[in-house]
């Protein structure tokens, strides 16, 4: 597995985690838990944005990684 595919796989996992956290935030009845899930979801979103920027850099530096 190449570095590019590993980074993209990690990005995919992070997006799944973000969706799960968002679902938990919506489903829970406890305010404190809802806030915790929401805050963690926002932090995960920031990491996703950083990873997406890294994927863009990888695709520019190594065109063979583009589109995988």
C-alpha positions as CSV (number, residue, x, y, z in Angstrom):
1,X,0.0,0.0,0.0
2,X,1.4,3.4,-1.0
3,X,1.6,6.4,1.2
4,X,-1.0,8.1,-0.9
5,X,-3.5,5.3,-0.5
6,X,-2.8,5.1,3.3
7,X,-3.5,8.8,3.7
8,X,-6.7,8.6,1.7
9,X,-7.8,5.5,3.7
10,X,-7.1,7.5,6.9
11,X,-9.1,10.4,5.5
12,X,-12.0,8.1,4.7
13,X,-11.9,6.7,8.3
14,X,-11.9,10.2,9.8
15,X,-15.0,11.1,7.7
16,X,-16.7,8.0,9.0
17,X,-15.8,8.9,12.6
18,X,-17.1,12.4,12.1
19,X,-20.4,11.0,10.8
20,X,-20.7,8.6,13.8
21,X,-20.0,11.4,16.3
22,X,-22.6,13.6,14.6
23,X,-25.1,10.8,14.8
24,X,-24.3,10.3,18.5
25,X,-24.7,14.0,19.1
26,X,-28.2,14.0,17.5
27,X,-29.4,10.8,19.2
28,X,-28.3,11.5,22.8
29,X,-30.7,13.1,25.3
30,X,-28.0,14.3,27.7
31,X,-26.9,17.9,27.1
32,X,-23.4,17.3,28.4
33,X,-22.9,14.3,26.2
34,X,-24.4,16.1,23.2
35,X,-21.9,19.0,23.7
36,X,-19.0,16.5,24.0
37,X,-19.9,14.7,20.8
38,X,-20.4,18.0,19.0
39,X,-17.1,19.4,20.1
40,X,-15.3,16.2,19.2
41,X,-17.0,16.3,15.8
42,X,-15.8,19.8,15.2
43,X,-12.2,18.9,16.1
44,X,-12.4,15.9,13.8
45,X,-13.6,18.2,11.0
46,X,-10.5,20.3,11.5
47,X,-8.3,17.3,11.2
48,X,-10.2,16.2,8.1
49,X,-9.6,19.6,6.5
50,X,-5.8,19.3,7.2
51,X,-5.8,15.8,5.8
52,X,-7.6,16.9,2.6
53,X,-5.0,19.6,2.2
54,X,-2.3,17.0,2.5
55,X,-4.0,14.8,-0.1
56,X,-4.1,17.7,-2.4
57,X,-0.3,18.2,-1.9
58,X,0.4,14.5,-2.5
59,X,-1.6,14.6,-5.7
60,X,0.4,17.6,-6.9
61,X,3.7,16.1,-5.9
62,X,2.9,12.6,-7.0
63,X,0.3,12.6,-9.9
64,X,0.0,8.8,-9.9
65,X,-1.9,9.1,-6.5
66,X,-4.6,11.3,-8.1
67,X,-8.1,9.9,-8.1
68,X,-7.5,6.8,-5.9
